[in-house]
Each structure stands twice: as C-alpha cells, then as structure tokens.
C-alpha cells in the first residue's frame, strides 16, 4: 500500500487503522475527519509529511509514532495546538521526536504548555498571525532552533517558553507583546532583544 485517498464521507480514522503500512508515502485526510485513533499510522515509515486539518479535534496517542521518515507536520486545529501538554506527554507522543519542521496554521490562537518541549530536532518553526499566546515551556529545549519570528498578534509569552534553546541567536518580538514570563528566553544565544513599548510585565530572573 503506497497511497490512500480517504473520501469526504469518513469522519473518523480508527485505532491501528493503517498500523505498520511501511510503504505508505501519501495520505490525504479530508476536512470531514474529526478524530484519528491511537496508533492509526504507527510505523508508517514512508510518510514524510502530514497535515492535521482544522476539523480534526482529537488525535490518539502514538497516532504517527514510529514514522521515522516523517519530518514535516502542519497543525491547523487550535484544539490540538492549544492543548495543555506535559514534559512527558507532548506532540512528540503523537508524531515522534524526529520531526524537523512544525507549522501552525491560521486559526491557531495558542501554543499549549510543553507542546514541543525538548524536541531537539526542530529547525524550522512557523507561527500564524492568529496566534495570541505561547504557553509555558512550549519550545523549551528546542536546541535546533536558530531563529524565531513571533507574529504581531501575540500578547503573551509564558514562563520558559524558549528556555534552553541553546542555538537560538535571533528572535523577533511582536509590538503587541504585553507579558513575558520569567526565563522565557533564558540560556539562549540571543545577543540583542528589542522590547516592545506595549510590554507591561517581565517575569523574574
């Protein structure tokens, strides 16, 4: 099995639906799908890119885990992006740690706490103009990041959001930013930060 086209009549992809389809290189998930079950595409090692549409509100654990060829993930749904994750339950529990590029689509308003915590392989990050908040430790430890552009819609960057991004040398902060939590850019390689006039609160340390 090398490709799958799922019809618009499908609303759910069940647990283990395409488990171990190692030759699968192409999958189009239609806007009608609202949920993807656990291990649905587990070890589909031929997949290189996946887009989670705005309609998908639920993704099971390890849905794309073990997809060693998967390097690019696009997330268009705010519920998935803004979910409160933990240091041990992150987006990597869905997509794996090998992903190098995360793009969050228009409509995403928040990046949840710990969403991409410790994902050292991320080198490319795209944030939408609809984004208003970046959660606690959302990108902490993403040592592969060298630059980040934060859109002008963002008003809040939480505690440790980009802490320990040890190779981060450039960051563009939005003029709308009003709150920046403690350690937001701690232990990075930033040489200069221009703080916006709207900023009213900077955290400790």
C-alpha positions in Angstrom: 0.0 0.0 0.0 1.6 3.3 -1.2 -1.2 5.8 -1.1 -4.6 6.3 0.4 -7.3 8.7 -0.6 -10.0 8.9 2.1 -13.5 10.0 1.0 -15.3 13.0 2.4 -17.9 10.6 3.9 -15.3 9.5 6.6 -15.5 11.2 9.9 -13.2 9.0 12.0 -10.0 7.0 11.4 -9.9 4.2 13.9 -7.2 2.8 16.2 -4.5 0.9 14.3 -6.2 1.6 11.0 -3.0 1.8 9.0 -0.7 0.3 11.6 2.7 -0.8 10.1 1.9 0.2 6.4 5.6 0.8 5.8 5.2 1.5 2.1 2.6 4.2 2.6 4.1 7.5 1.3 1.0 9.6 0.7 -2.1 10.2 2.8 -4.8 12.9 2.3 -7.0 13.4 5.4 -10.2 15.2 4.3 -11.9 18.0 6.2 -14.7 15.6 7.2 -12.4 13.7 9.6 -12.8 14.9 13.2 -10.8 12.2 15.0 -7.7 10.0 14.5 -7.4 7.0 16.7 -4.3 5.8 18.6 -1.6 4.1 16.6 -3.6 4.8 13.5 -0.5 5.4 11.3 2.1 3.8 13.7 5.3 2.9 11.9 4.2 4.2 8.5 7.9 4.8 7.9 7.4 6.1 4.3 5.4 9.1 5.3 7.4 12.3 5.1 4.7 15.0 5.7 1.3 15.2 7.3 -1.3 17.9 7.7 -3.8 17.9 10.5 -6.8 19.9 9.2 -8.9 22.3 11.2 -11.6 19.8 11.5 -9.5 17.3 13.5 -10.2 17.9 17.2 -8.9 14.6 18.6 -5.7 12.5 17.9 -4.9 9.4 19.8 -1.6 8.5 21.4 1.2 7.4 19.0 -1.1 8.1 16.0 2.0 8.8 13.9 4.6 7.4 16.2 7.5 5.4 14.7 7.1 7.2 11.4 10.8 7.6 11.1 10.6 9.4 7.7 8.1 12.0 9.0 9.9 15.3 9.1 7.2 17.9 8.4 4.0 18.4 10.4 1.3 21.1 9.8 -1.3 21.6 12.5 -4.3 23.7 11.6 -6.6 22.9 14.5 -6.5 25.2 17.6 -7.7 22.4 19.9 -4.7 20.2 19.1 -2.2 23.1 19.2 -3.5 24.7 22.4 -3.9 21.6 24.4 -2.1 21.6 27.8 0.7 19.1 27.4 3.3 18.0 29.9 7.1 17.3 29.8 6.3 13.6 29.3 3.2 13.9 27.1 4.0 16.3 24.2 3.3 16.5 20.5 6.2 14.1 20.1 4.0 11.4 21.7 1.8 11.7 18.6 4.3 12.5 15.8 7.7 11.3 17.2 10.9 13.2 18.0 12.4 13.1 14.5 10.2 15.9 13.1 12.3 18.9 12.0 9.5 21.3 10.9 6.4 22.3 12.7 3.9 24.8 11.0 0.9 26.0 12.9 -1.8 27.2 10.5 -4.1 30.2 10.5 -6.8 29.8 13.2 -4.4 28.5 15.8 -4.6 31.0 18.7 -2.4 29.4 21.3 0.5 27.0 21.5 -0.1 24.9 24.6 2.2 24.4 27.6 5.0 21.9 26.8 3.7 21.3 23.3 7.2 20.9 21.7 9.2 20.6 24.9 12.7 19.1 24.4 12.3 18.5 20.7 15.9 19.0 19.7 15.4 18.1 16.0 13.2 21.1 15.2 15.0 23.5 12.9 12.0 25.2 11.3 9.1 26.8 13.1 6.2 28.7 11.5 3.7 30.6 13.7 0.4 32.1 12.4 -0.8 35.7 12.5 -3.8 34.5 14.5 -1.6 33.4 17.5 -2.1 35.3 20.7 -0.3 33.2 23.3 2.8 30.9 23.6 2.4 28.6 26.6 4.8 27.6 29.4 7.9 25.7 28.2 6.2 25.4 24.8 9.5 25.2 23.0 11.9 24.8 25.9 15.0 22.8 25.0 14.5 23.0 21.2 18.2 23.3 20.6 17.9 23.0 16.9 16.1 26.4 16.5 18.4 29.2 15.4 15.8 31.9 14.8 12.1 32.5 15.5 9.7 35.1 14.3 6.8 35.7 16.7 3.8 37.3 14.9 2.4 40.7 15.9 -0.8 39.1 17.2 1.0 37.6 20.2 0.4 39.4 23.5 1.7 36.8 26.0 4.9 34.6 26.1 4.7 32.3 29.2 7.4 31.1 31.6 10.4 29.3 30.0 8.7 29.4 26.5 12.1 29.3 24.7 14.3 28.5 27.6 17.4 26.3 26.8 17.0 26.9 23.0 20.8 26.9 23.1 21.4 27.8 19.5 18.7 30.5 19.2 20.5 33.6 18.0 17.6 35.6 16.6 14.1 36.4 17.9 11.7 38.9 16.6 9.3 40.0 19.3 5.9 41.5 18.4 4.9 45.1 19.2 1.7 43.8 20.8 3.6 41.8 23.5 2.4 42.8 27.0 3.5 39.9 29.2 6.7 37.9 29.1 7.2 35.2 31.8 10.4 34.5 33.7 13.1 32.6 31.8 11.2 33.0 28.5 14.5 33.2 26.6 16.9 32.0 29.3 20.1 30.2 28.3 19.9 31.0 24.6 22.4 32.8 22.4 20.4 35.9 21.8 22.7 38.9 21.6 20.1 41.6 21.4 16.4 41.9 22.3 14.3 44.9 21.5 11.4 45.1 23.9 8.1 46.4 22.6 6.6 49.6 24.0 3.4 47.7 25.0 5.2 45.4 27.4 3.9 45.9 30.9 5.3 42.8 32.7 8.6 40.9 32.6 9.0 37.8 34.9 11.7 37.2 37.5 15.3 36.4 36.6 
